[in-house]
């Protein structure tokens, strides 16, 4: 069981564009030099991604609502704790399933060996051999086959 949990992610993008235009002059076609016709564009772009907002934005929340950063951190910590608890519960459930699978396999194998012994004792050699052969064959097949990994 895949117990991965996607945490909320805050994406902030800040963009600032400054346009500096050439000084206005006569707009008759062909009267401006190429340098005058070109506008200079300066762009600045910043990006931040994570479970919490960027520290500057986080600080601004505190300016708007005095205890907002503390509340946001408390929610983040509670969500993180909950994710860890879910992962541990999934791991414990998987351990329980594995334990149950092993006990069932052991029970089936022992039943096969006991039945084979009982039939051998009762002079039913063919039936005893058939049960013993299928039991050993099933054990060998399960070890050789192994556990298939799930495709992701």
Buried (B, 14 or more C-beta within 10 A) or exposed (E): EEEEEEEEEBEBEEEEEEEEEEEEEEEEEEEBEEEEEEEEEEEEEEEBEEEBBBEEEBEEBEEEEEEBBEEBEEEBEEBEEEBEEEEEEBEEEEEEEEEEEEEEEEEEBEEBBEBBEEBBEEEBEEBBEEBBEEBBEBBEEEEEEEEEEEEE
